[in-house]
Amino acid sequence: MAVAGSHNLSQAANNFLEVYSRAYGSYDQYAKKAKTICDKFLEDVNMPPNVTCRTKDQDRLRKKLETRQKTYPDESEQGLFDKIRDLAGVRIAVYFPDQKAGVDELIRQAFDVKDDYELPDPKAKQEQATEGQSSTEDGKRSSNAVQKLKGDHLYAKRFGEYRGHHYHVLLHEKDRPFKSGSRNPWWVEVQLVTVLSSVWSQVQHDIVYKQLTGKPSEDELRIIDGFNGLVGLGELLLEQLYRTHHGRKEAENTPFANKYELGHSLQKWMLENIAGNKTPVLHLDPDPDPIRALLVFLQTFDLQTPRKFSEALENLGPLDITSEAFSQGTTSVPLHIIMELVKDGERNNKIEQAKESQIKCFQRQQCSEALQIIASTIMWIDELFRCRIILAGWETTLFSDPIAQGTKDNLAWLLRMEDASVCVTSSFTKNYTPKPADWKKIEGLWGWLSNHANNNVQFAFGLSCYGMRKLQSDIHHLQSIGSYLIYSGLLPKV
């Protein structure tokens, strides 16, 4: 319905108002189309689509023109269409202030943004002292720090202004709801605010700006101002909540940097899952070190983040550390976890397939990899299965079956001979070509380990075949094992 012109308006302003009145339905289509676009791009990034739209009330527009004309009395009709850019508008309200940066990028992708500005303007040096909110030349609205009351009294705000980011945009041609021959631009104002700020803004807008029931009292202004202070505090808390929440999520998906981070995560799990509320001390010895072994295991099977590790542990039942294996030191919490996780059908199948493939493909041309697997197997046996209380356990694993003297000699060569150490080191750089005599030793050790009857030896061998390898920097560990076994009489001196 057309709105009557005003004797207080210029001919250009009355013409502008009449054109807008006739095109009101078209502007409403633009506002709704812009809302649909915003709903879509928010849903695409899994954000709640808190979007509203409106078309400017015609009576309010007339009053705005009357106020504007006092500052710009000679403004043309075309100038009004160029400058007044909030005839159609949408408001996007986000829960967290930190989400605004991401939405800003989406707005710039979805619309043709011609200008945008922050309210309150951080560069503004002066604030106007007028009622409620006033319109500036380019259509921006600014709240005022001082508001008039009835009579000559003034109320000075304590908690600042309306907070939001405004964009004046045009819809891309493909998104326009209809083709128009009008030379006037079809502006849409997009407002980006927080949910808290949106609620305060709506209340303040109706009572202070529109003043539909008369000028507000000082008590009303105080309450609205105080409400704005609470909104600012709420946004501050929401910012901190958002950053804390995302910091936790990022930490949960960041791989453990070292065994100490894994140990901390494991200790928390133990406190919650060990039966009898009796938590053992986690050993972080330099060598051997089952927590380091667990870290390499998790890295090998892509479980090396706190989230993935926690999810993998969910299927493990309560841990009874009063069992004989724990009390005698023949197992540890990290070893128990590794053994339980390997019971998973998919992981176990992968290990068995890798072991079969390595055994089938064993040949001299792949000597470097074979030597890595042999050395890693020996070191994993020590790291995972050596008894921590009596410093024994080799007798029940690697030497559990009768072992031929030739095999003992080969093992002693691997663990102690200086030239063998060079061989092992070279194998990690893929540059090792064995001598015929050395190849026979490697071939003998490979056949011995791949056919070993002990389950723990097969377990360590399988992990090494799958890719859970030791590093070149761990060679000293191999040499320390040799010293121990020779000193204990399990291997001959070379």
Salt bridges, closest charged atoms under 4 A:
GLU18 OE2 - ARG22 NH1 3.09
ASP28 OD2 - LYS32 NZ 3.10
ASP39 OD2 - LYS35 NZ 2.77
ASP44 OD2 - LYS40 NZ 2.78
ASP59 OD1 - ARG62 NH2 3.78
GLU66 OE2 - ARG62 NH1 3.59
GLU75 OE1 - ARG68 NE 2.81
ASP86 OD2 - LYS56 NZ 3.55
ASP86 OD2 - LYS64 NZ 3.13
ASP98 OD2 - ARG243 NE 2.60
ASP104 OD2 - ARG108 NE 2.95
ASP112 OD2 - LYS114 NZ 3.04
ASP115 OD2 - ARG85 NH1 2.43
ASP115 OD1 - HIS168 ND1 3.23
ASP116 OD2 - ARG108 NH2 3.02
ASP116 OD2 - HIS165 NE2 2.67
GLU118 OE1 - HIS165 ND1 2.42
GLU131 OE2 - LYS215 NZ 3.61
ASP138 OD2 - LYS140 NZ 3.11
GLU161 OE1 - LYS157 NZ 3.50
ASP175 OD1 - LYS174 NZ 3.27
GLU189 OE2 - HIS166 ND1 3.59
GLU189 OE2 - HIS168 NE2 3.21
ASP206 OD1 - LYS210 NZ 3.96
GLU218 OE2 - ARG222 NH2 2.98
GLU235 OE1 - ARG163 NE 3.38
GLU252 OE2 - ARG248 NH1 2.90
GLU252 OE1 - ARG307 NH2 2.60
ASP285 OD2 - ARG388 NH1 3.10
ASP287 OD1 - ARG292 NH2 3.68
ASP287 OD1 - HIS477 NE2 3.07
ASP289 OD2 - LYS259 NZ 2.58
ASP302 OD2 - LYS308 NZ 3.14
GLU340 OE2 - LYS343 NZ 2.96
ASP344 OD2 - ARG347 NH1 4.00
GLU346 OE2 - LYS350 NZ 3.61
GLU352 OE2 - LYS355 NZ 3.71
GLU369 OE2 - ARG469 NH2 3.08
ASP382 OD1 - ARG386 NE 2.70
ASP382 OD2 - HIS477 NE2 2.71
GLU383 OE1 - ARG292 NH2 3.10
GLU383 OE1 - LYS470 NZ 2.95
GLU383 OE1 - HIS477 ND1 3.70
